[in-house]
Amino acid sequence: MLNDRTLDKNVPIPLYFQLKQILLEEIKAGAYLVDEAIPTEKELSEMFEVSRTTVRQAVAELRHEGWLYCVKSKGTFVKSVKIKQDFIKRLESFNEQIARAGGVPSTEVLFLGAAKVTPADAEQFELEENAKMLALSRRRFVDHEPIVTVRTLLPLDRCAFLLEHDFQRESLYEVLSTRPESRVCRVTRVLEAVAANADDARLLNIPVGAPVQFSRTVGYNFEGQPVEYSIARYRGDKNRFEVELDIGG
């Protein structure tokens, strides 16, 4: 708890930054829950024996970064932080991405087995409706809260070995990378906003009609053959997507 923490005034690290890091560590550790008030500016100033200006700067940066919000005449509260999703600019597993962001990822496998291509799948991915595919459906969590569902189709002739793996514990991309013909080397992704349907409401704990970020991915091997077709549905209130453009000139 904050009462047990101190600032080190003998190091060249600014006091506001030390305080900011302490507050952030407490929030991430669950000491202050979403929509719970943190101590007031006056309380923090007295607790850490620093000026209100120092406290104000630490809190302002946490607000700017999306960790806190203020309500006039009521105080400063912990905000429900959106997870920064940058998979649209890099190719890595969900577990790697969430761990890099400081969260705890986990996965529930909803289905793994042979499947028929539905008319919707055929339209989305330009597949033959009689194509022999392997289907993998997962619900993925961050800190035990569901944030996305993913349904993936893979060619059965090249990916039948996936049936021997446990995708509650293993990464699909890592397993696919064990064989050259199934290793994903390049992807194309389409991202759009849609309204939550009944399945989204049930699996993601959101109301029907809530915003969902819909992603359609096709992954290709080194020969340019498609080996992964995925539909992901992200909770709009828990995710934000970031793109970085490097413009030469």
Order of alpha helices (4+ residues) and beta strands (2+ residues): alpha-alpha-alpha-beta-beta-beta-alpha-beta-alpha-beta-beta-alpha-alpha-beta-alpha-beta-beta-beta
